[in-house]
């Protein structure tokens, strides 16, 4: 049974979360949890109530299981996600059904097969909710997970099976668990055989500038 102190905490978290949802959401929302304190009782009212959350969950599930990028984008938009033009969403992608309205997929970005964009998370002592932004032309590789509060920069690349727990700079290439930059500097040796992406063409001459 909840104590008066727990009820006061619950009411305070509801107010803070409602204010955060109504604001710019620039930084993730966090709240401490613990024994006897059910964060879900604060989340549901602040996110529009249980029925609205269930409706969003249904729409996201429809998007998850729809064939083709346009149909997936249609259902995700209905659920509240912001999706730009020419966004490619591969089969098996998972958008967090708790808060899909916190997902922003900008023009020309790509989510690889099985990629997961998770806008909320729990630990034994805390709850976190945050916006995820995938900027224009960025690629999130297959089976990668992007954490709440993270922005993947314009034309950045996330390697497959990565865990992205911090912002990715525009144009960077990251991979690993946790994801770290693996972008190669001009003049460094190639890590894999094949044409040099920094070369100017078939002759191998470097770009000017």
N, C-alpha and C positions, 0 to 999 in steps of 0.2 A: 504494500500500500504506500502511496506517495505521501510524503510529509509536507507540511506547509512550506518548508524551505524548498523542496523540490517543485512545488506548484509555483512558487515565486520565480525560481530559475527558469521553469518552462515558459512562463509568461514573458520573462525578459528576453529569452532566446527567440520567441515568436516575434516580438517587436523588432529585435535587431535584424532578424532574417527578412522580415517584410520590408524594412527600410533598405536593406541591401538589395533586394530584388527590384525595388523601385529606383535605385540609384544607378550609377554608371558601371558598377560591377568590375571596376578596374582591377581590384585585388580580390583574391578568394575570400569567401566567408568561412570562418572557423568558429567552432563552439566546443567547449569542454563537455564531456559526457561522463558517465560513471554509474555506479550501482544505484538502482532505484530511479534512474533518469532515462526516460525513453525519448530520444531525439525525434523519432517519427511523429510524436504527438505535437511537436513544434513545427516540423517540416510541412506536414499536410495542410494545415490552415494557411501557412504563409505562401504555399504554392497553388492556392486556389481550391483547396479541399480535395477529399478523397476521390470523388467522382471525376473531377477534372483530371486528376493525376491518372486515374484508370483509363480515361479516354486517350490521354497522350500516350500511355503505355501501349494501348491497342494500335494507335496510328503508327508508332515506331515499329511495332512488331510487323505490321503490314509492309512498311518500308523495308525492313530487314529481309523479308521473304519475297519481295517483288522482283521480277526479272527486269533487267534494263535500267540504266541510269535515270531516264526521265520519270519513270514510275516511282522509283525509290525517292527521288527528289520531291515528287508530288506529295507523297505521304509524310516525309520528314518536314516539309514546309507546313503542312496541316498541323503537325505536332508542335510547331513553333520554331523549328530550326531555321536559321537564315542561310539560304543557299543561293549562290550567284549563278551566272551563266556558264554553260559548258563544263559543269562539274562532273567528274567521272567517279562513280561509286561502285566498286567491284562487289561480286557476290560474297556473302558472309560478313560484311561490315556490320559492326554493332555501334549504334549511337545510344548513349545512356538514356533509358526510358524515364528515369526520374525527373530529369531536367533537360530535355532536348532543346528547349528554348535558349539554352546557354551555348549551343553549338553554332559557330559561324564558319561556313565553307565558302570562300570567296572565288571569284571567276577563275575557271581553268585549273582548279586544283584537282588532285586525284587521291582517292583512298584505295589502297591495294586490298586484295582479298583477305578477309578476316581481320582487318584493322579495327581497333576498338578506341572510341573516344568516350572517356569516362569522366563525367562532370561532377561526380560526388564520390566520397570515400569515407570509410570509417576506420578508426583504430579502437583499441580498448578504452581510450580516454578522450577521443575527440572525433568531431565530424567536420568535414571540409566540403565546400561547394564552390565551384569556380567555372568561369567561362573558358571555352576552348575556341581558338581562332586558327584556321588554316588559311593563310594568305594566298593571293593570286599566284597560280602556277606552281604551288608547292606540291610535293608528293609524300604521302605517308605510306611506307612500304607495308607489304602483306604481313599480317599477324603481329603488327606493332601496337603498342598501347600508348595513348597520349593522356597524360594526367590532367586533372582539373586545374584550371588557372594558367594553362600553357598556351603560348602563341608559336605556331610554326611559321617562320618568316617567308616572305615572298621568294618563290623559286628555290626554296630549300628542299632538301631530300632527306627523308628518314629511312634508313636501311631496314630491311625486313627483320622481324622478331626483336625489335628494339623497345625499350621502355623510356619514353620521353618525359622526364620529370622537371624540366626547366625549358625556358624559351629557346628556340632555335633561331639563330641570326639569319637574315635574308641571304640567300645564295649558299648557305653552308650545307655540308653533308654530314650527318651524324648517324651513328649506329652503336649498338651494344646495350647492355643492361648494367647501369643506366646509360643512356645514349650520350656519346661524346663525339666531338668533331673529329672526322677522319679526312677532311678536305686536304688535298695535296697542294703544297706550294709549288709555284713555277720552278722548274729546274730539278725537283726531287725525282728520285727513281720511281718508275711505275711499279705498283704492287702486283698487278696482274698483267699477263701478256695482252697485246692488242694495240690499236692505234692510240696515240697520245692525244687526249682530249684538249690539251693545252697547246697543241701544235696548230699551225695555220692551215694545214692541208696535207695531201698525200706526200708532198716532198719532205714533210717533217719540219719545215721552217716555222719558227715560232711567230706568234702574232706580234704586230708592232704595238708599241704603247705599253 
